[in-house]
Amino acid sequence: MELVELAERLWRGEDPDHAAAPLGPGAPLGEVADGVAFLPNFANCSIVDTGDGLVMVDTGSALTAARVFSEVRAWRGARLSHAVFSHGHIDHVFGVGPFDEESAERGWPRPTVVAHAHLPRRFERYVLTAGYNAVINRRQFGVEGLEWPLEYRYPDETYESATSFVVGDDRFELRHEKGETDDATVTWLPGRRVLFTGDLFIWNSPNAGNPQKVQRYPREWAQALRRMAELGAETLLPGHGLPVFGADRVRQALSETAEYLEHLVAATLEVMNAGGRLDEALHSVRPPAHLASRPYLQPYYDEPEFIVRNVWRLYGGWWDGNPSHLRPAPERRLAEELCALAGGPGALAERALALCETGDETAGRLAGHLAETAWLASPDDPEVARARRRVFGALAERATSTMSRGVFRHAAREAAPGPPGESERP
């Protein structure tokens, strides 16, 4: 089976292209256990044939809803009885529509959507911040013209701590957890030993630090992973990436991801408790070395450094410990002052290019500071804009994570229209 073979290659670290880009469909729908199908998608969809109707865990995005419906229907024709939303991110909750329409046309009861009680509040917040969410997702994913939705399929049933329901001979056990979101649901199918993790496991370094999104909860996330590891699941179906097969592998993947987060939390708190600044934590806290090669803990989407920032924000607030950052001067005014001292924006821009060309990581970070300072002081200077474009274009190429690449590419486009071209690279 193609899906099983891909999953095996990914576990062995032999499929880096898929590991680096787990957000797109990598295989067609495949049956991963008797009566259990898995559809790799922008956000994965899992389907269980209970014998008395289908149950889906996550339903995909608006962009993939038609594909999801088509592939599910090619696999089974039974009505959709229930859909569980593992959390409220829009790539997981927009695929129910075609099934609602089908039910109305065929005189079936509408599918029952189940989610945690916090999920409707997320939808309400999304409406309040639709413009902001459009901006940050355009920047993060490089999708120009992306519009944030204002209408949502709300759940029919919500719960607080835990709940369950039975369809056919299958009992679905749902538990609330906090991790990437505060509305996460873990679904456990004990009769088949199948675990549906949502985005608590995504074949990447956990998305616990996204710099443009709301608070994440890495300590509680690790606790959730530990609880899941004790279930004895034989198949793990994640929110992104491919399945994990075998009880030993499932336990290892969940336990080591928990260890990864626990280490970052503990090391960051150690700096905080000793009176250090955020800067110290950012440049000293690293993931456990013995987990660095794990294919499911690579920083392709988020980065450990960003997780450190989120730990700091969660336990220590937004101030980083630098007194000059408590009540800062306007950025542009500070940039003008620094450029005047340095001999003008052109001097900083020239130095930024020289640092960037070394290829050294720290020099590249310095180049970003200098290029941005020069541009803030003189945004209409074409040479300064060109330097900013080259510096951030180079930083984007060197970045490993979706988060960093998105921000850096946006900065390059902002300085001069269009993506950095070959001739503009250092």
Sequence and secondary structure as in RCSB ss.txt:
>XXXX:A:sequence
MELVELAERLWRGEDPDHAAAPLGPGAPLGEVADGVAFLPNFANCSIVDTGDGLVMVDTGSALTAARVFSEVRAW
RGARLSHAVFSHGHIDHVFGVGPFDEESAERGWPRPTVVAHAHLPRRFERYVLTAGYNAVINRRQFGVEGLEWPL
EYRYPDETYESATSFVVGDDRFELRHEKGETDDATVTWLPGRRVLFTGDLFIWNSPNAGNPQKVQRYPREWAQAL
RRMAELGAETLLPGHGLPVFGADRVRQALSETAEYLEHLVAATLEVMNAGGRLDEALHSVRPPAHLASRPYLQPY
YDEPEFIVRNVWRLYGGWWDGNPSHLRPAPERRLAEELCALAGGPGALAERALALCETGDETAGRLAGHLAETAW
LASPDDPEVARARRRVFGALAERATSTMSRGVFRHAAREAAPGPPGESERP
>XXXX:A:secstr
 HHHHHHHHHHTT  HHHHH TTS  S  EEEETTEEEE  SS EEEEE SSSEEEE  B TTTHHHHHHHHHHH
  S EEEEE SS  TTTBS SHHHHHHHHHHT    EEEEETTHHHHHHHHHHTHHHHHHHHHHHHT TT     
     SEEESSEEEEEETTEEEEEEEE SSSSSEEEEEETTTTEEEEETT  SSS S   TTS    HHHHHHHH
HHHHTT  SEEEESSS  EESHHHHHHHHHHHHHHHHHHHHHHHHHHHTT  HHHHHHH    GGGTT GGG  S
SS HHHHHHHHHHHHH S  S GGGTS   HHHHHHHHHHHHT HHHHHHHHHHHHHT  HHHHHHHHHHHHHHH
HH TT HHHHHHHHHHHHHHHHH  SHHHHHHHHHHHHHHSSSS  GGG  
